[in-house]
Amino acid sequence: MADKKKKTRKTRPPPSWQKSIDLHGMRVEEALAELDRFLNHCILENEVHKVEIVHGVGTGRLKKAVQEYLENLNVISEFHIDPMNPGATWVEL
């Protein structure tokens, strides 16, 4: 009997219009520097329209710092906490 090949599912990469960054476990200064690099890359790529920033809930320091950072960027059209996950913020570029 011939061996049957197993069908494997290929995982799709996230669509180019949506990217994500996970800042869990980082200190505020480190996380903001990483976020700055990430957003600069997304903006320069010019194909990304929406990004997810995963900051976690924790003490709230990182979440607050991320939101204050986003408020001062003029390239952000809007941002909001994910209604299904308070540990993530969605950003429209």
C-alpha positions as CSV (number, residue, x, y, z in Angstrom):
1,M,0.0,0.0,0.0
2,A,1.3,3.4,-0.9
3,D,1.9,5.9,2.0
4,K,-0.8,8.5,2.1
5,K,0.6,12.0,2.4
6,K,-0.7,13.9,5.4
7,K,-2.3,17.2,4.5
8,T,-0.8,20.0,6.4
9,R,-2.4,23.4,6.9
10,K,-0.3,26.3,6.1
11,T,-0.7,29.2,8.4
12,R,-1.3,32.5,6.7
13,P,0.7,35.5,7.6
14,P,-1.3,38.4,9.0
15,P,-2.6,40.6,6.3
16,S,-0.4,43.5,5.4
17,W,-2.9,46.0,6.5
18,Q,-2.7,44.7,10.1
19,K,0.3,44.2,12.3
20,S,0.8,43.5,16.0
21,I,3.5,44.2,18.7
22,D,3.6,42.6,22.1
23,L,5.2,44.7,24.9
24,H,4.5,42.3,27.7
25,G,7.3,42.2,30.3
26,M,9.0,45.3,29.2
27,R,9.7,48.4,31.3
28,V,8.0,51.6,30.2
29,E,11.1,53.2,28.7
30,E,12.1,50.0,26.8
31,A,8.5,49.4,25.6
32,L,8.1,53.0,24.3
33,A,11.4,52.7,22.4
34,E,10.3,49.4,20.8
35,L,6.9,50.9,20.0
36,D,8.5,53.9,18.4
37,R,10.6,51.6,16.1
38,F,7.6,49.5,15.3
39,L,5.3,52.4,14.4
40,N,8.1,54.1,12.3
41,H,8.5,50.8,10.4
42,C,4.7,50.5,9.9
43,I,4.4,54.1,8.7
44,L,7.4,53.8,6.3
45,E,6.0,50.5,4.9
46,N,2.9,52.5,4.0
47,E,0.8,49.3,3.6
48,V,-0.2,49.0,7.2
49,H,-3.4,50.8,8.3
50,K,-4.2,49.2,11.6
51,V,-1.9,48.0,14.4
52,E,-2.5,46.2,17.6
53,I,-0.4,47.0,20.6
54,V,-0.5,44.3,23.3
55,H,0.5,45.9,26.6
56,G,-1.3,43.7,29.1
57,V,-3.3,44.9,32.1
58,G,-0.9,44.5,35.0
59,T,-0.5,47.7,37.1
60,G,-1.7,49.9,34.2
61,R,1.6,51.8,34.0
62,L,2.5,50.5,30.5
63,K,-1.0,50.9,29.2
64,K,-1.1,54.5,30.4
65,A,2.3,55.3,29.0
66,V,1.4,53.8,25.6
67,Q,-1.8,55.9,25.4
68,E,0.0,59.1,26.4
69,Y,2.6,58.3,23.7
70,L,-0.1,57.8,21.1
71,E,-1.9,61.0,22.0
72,N,1.2,63.0,21.0
73,L,1.6,61.5,17.6
74,N,0.1,63.4,14.7
75,V,0.3,60.3,12.3
76,I,-2.3,58.5,14.4
77,S,-5.9,59.0,13.2
78,E,-7.4,57.2,16.3
79,F,-6.7,54.6,18.9
80,H,-8.9,52.7,21.4
81,I,-8.7,49.8,23.9
82,D,-9.9,46.5,22.4
83,P,-13.4,46.0,23.8
84,M,-12.7,42.2,24.0
85,N,-9.2,42.5,25.5
86,P,-8.4,45.5,27.9
87,G,-4.7,44.5,27.6
88,A,-4.5,45.6,24.0
89,T,-4.9,48.9,22.1
90,W,-5.9,49.2,18.4
91,V,-4.3,52.1,16.4
92,E,-5.5,53.4,13.1
93,L,-2.7,55.0,11.1
